[in-house]
Amino acid sequence: PFFFFFFFLVLLSSSSSNQSSQKEIDIIFKRMIQQPRKTIAVVNATGRQAASLIRVASAVGFAVRGQVHSLQGIIAKELQGLENVTLIEGPLLNNVPLMDILFKGAHLAFINTTSQAGDEVEIGCALANAAKRAATIQHYIYSSMPDHSAHGQWPALPLWSCKFTVENYIRQLALPATFVYAGIYNNNFTSLPYPLFQMELQSNGSFEWRAPFHPDVPLPWLDAEHDVGPALLQIFKDGPKRWSGHQIALTFETLSPNQVCAAFSRALGRRCRYRHLPKIEIKVPIPTGYKEQLEGIEILFGQLRAPYYPQPEFNSPAVGSPKGLGPANGKGAGAGVMQGPGGVVSLRVTDEARHLWQGWRDMEEYAREVFPVEEEANGLDWML
């Protein structure tokens, strides 16, 4: 639907200039209306990844059926107001009836579970079973993460390895599935005192980010709200014939912590510096299990300097993917070819994501256009 609709808009524009007949336009529109509307099943619908997909899917004509844990909240109310979006309220853990309703008659599925919902392995496997029972799912996209212990001497991160366990279970079911691996969210940054990604406001108006990552080792980044939805739609459009069984790194830019802070400095016109700290500062209560995750990050990325993506294929040249593609305005870093803001050249791990979605947003644009807005929404006033 997305690409058919886009084609229609382009045709409509060109038809006017070329004085094409209204009859031809009417035929195209009629064919659009006659296209069967596909339904996408989604869980954790108010999460950044799922909400990004729902917004763009609704806008281009898909029906969406999404599970939420609560219908309260700003995002849930926003999604309820979108065309062709139905939200189902209820927990996922031990809730097979809800899962059966979620997948009934659906054609596509995007699944990104969270630890707050309960045992992710149990939930993830139950969702895959329900999708298999429905017998209508043509393409199942699962948001996975790596188990570093499967790739050598590194320890596993508990909130990541469970997702990889579910990925392997999905493969055993022989679902037509694709597995996306999200980079670090640009949207994690906040001046509020949350661990690992606090961009702390200093008394002189500058910012400081403190974390255990090596200052000059590139990390993969993703503007989840802006870029996940369009990339997933392209995967659905290409279909399982192209992507079944494939792992895709959902990252559009690789930046070291020092480069991230340089991007924030350019965007905000304020000094921003990175300070390497071996221990992650915890200033607020955190969810159960997250402390172990943070301790694992200190060891895995701080002490051992393991790669974020341990899979060797993620760091090899992607066959057939164009190089040097950045945001639509041409200012983003291209993998191996174009320099982006600050002269940064991203690693090849970004190739497939950029092939899927060329309108991605880089860190500097995020810091300039989005970060201050999110900060103000959180009750902060440093930008005023």
Secondary structure, 3 states (H helix, E strand, C coil): CHHHHHHHHHHHHHHHHHCCCHHHHHHHHHHHHHCCCCEEEECCCCCHHHHHHHHHHHHCCCEEEEEECCCCCHHHHHHHCCCCEEEEECCCCCCHHHHHHHHCCCCEEEECCCHHHCCHHHHHHHHHHHHHHHCCCCEEEEEECCCHHHHCCCCCCHHHHHHHHHHHHHHHHCCCEEEEEECEEHHHCECCCCCCCEEEECCCCCEEEEECCCCCCCEEEECHHHHHHHHHHHHHHHCHHHHCCCEEEECCEEECHHHHHHHHHHHHCCCEEEEECCCCCCCCCCCCCHHHHHHHHHHHHHHCCCCCCCCHHHHCCCCCCCCCCCCCCCCCCCCCCCCCHHHCCCCHHHHHHHHHCCCCCCHHHHHHHHHHHHHHHCCCCCCC
